[in-house]
Amino acid sequence: MVLAGAGQALRLARLPMPEFGPKEVLLRVCACGVCRTDLHIVDGELPSPRFPLILGHEIVGEVIARGGQVERVAVGQRVGVPWLGATCQKCRYCLGGRENLCDDPQFTGYTRNGGYAEYVAADERYCLSLPESYSDTELAPLLCAGLIGYRALVAAGEAKTIGIYGFGAAAHIIAQVASRQGRKIYAFTRPGDLRRQQFAMELGAAWAGDSAQSAPEPMDAAILFAPDGSLVPRALRQLVKGGTVVCAGIHMSDIPAFPYSILWGERVLRSVANLTRRDGEEFFAMARQDRIQTTVRTFPLESANDALAQVRTGDSPGAVVLTV
């Protein structure tokens, strides 16, 4: 399913088999998650995507061929391909263990073709080993919603009470993780979204309400998955001194002006950018030990436009996944 340019619908096309380099593998795509980042690309909200483009960066696939210098994965192995497709491995960020901030990165489904297709090429050094006990469709959302959620949770530090704004794919995964760690989760949804509030409670939230409401008590941290800048001052006002607001999306509307008093008291406002391979290794090691339940609605590949529309409206709780 090809995106020719911003603002356009994806179109079904038959393309040549992807070429792959000496350190790359060719994958038969089994499933690919549909992420809100894909919508930001379609809507022209992210700069300089590669057009024409095949979206998709939550890829579960089987290795069917590999380049001559591939060492880590074997033909027939199931692997995951996340958003971080490759890095330069030589800039100050890569050398300093922060490859998520690489100066010259490649991103799956953005600067290189992704998984809205039958086949995809991927750098084997950035493919992730996956737990065997999960199905393809269960795994797909973990490759971005899970990984970014995990990085955001780590950025929240030792917070014991955490507000989650925007209870979609990432939130429904990380709420389970945080609850199992003994943290108290407060879920904030769109006003009137009683269905999603009930969904949050079923996944372990201690309280659920809409984003205009206040939590039952001051919070140690807040994680914002919703791309709404107006939520930042709302979240800051509900933090204890020294608390943290983590903005976990790749795109957000402008943050309105707010008084310094709600930031003062050593409160922290920070963003989470991309992910590292280490995040993937840690997260999937945890997923092997303690099963994460993903709620998924599936669409066939040729219905990718319908799947994107479902993510846009937020009508389906949990995640949306293309099956190939």
Salt bridges, closest charged atoms under 4 A:
GLU24 OE2 - ARG112 NH2 2.80
ASP38 OD1 - HIS57 ND1 3.38
ASP43 OD2 - ARG312 NH1 2.93
GLU45 OE1 - HIS40 ND1 2.61
GLU45 OE1 - HIS251 NE2 3.86
GLU62 OE1 - ARG28 NH2 2.82
GLU99 OE1 - ARG277 NH2 2.77
ASP123 OD2 - ARG125 NH2 2.70
GLU124 OE1 - ARG72 NH1 3.93
ASP136 OD1 - ARG78 NH1 2.82
GLU138 OE1 - ARG291 NH2 2.75
ASP193 OD2 - ARG196 NE 3.15
GLU217 OE2 - LYS184 NZ 3.20
ASP279 OD2 - ARG151 NH1 2.79
GLU282 OE2 - ARG278 NE 3.39
ASP290 OD1 - ARG180 NH1 3.22
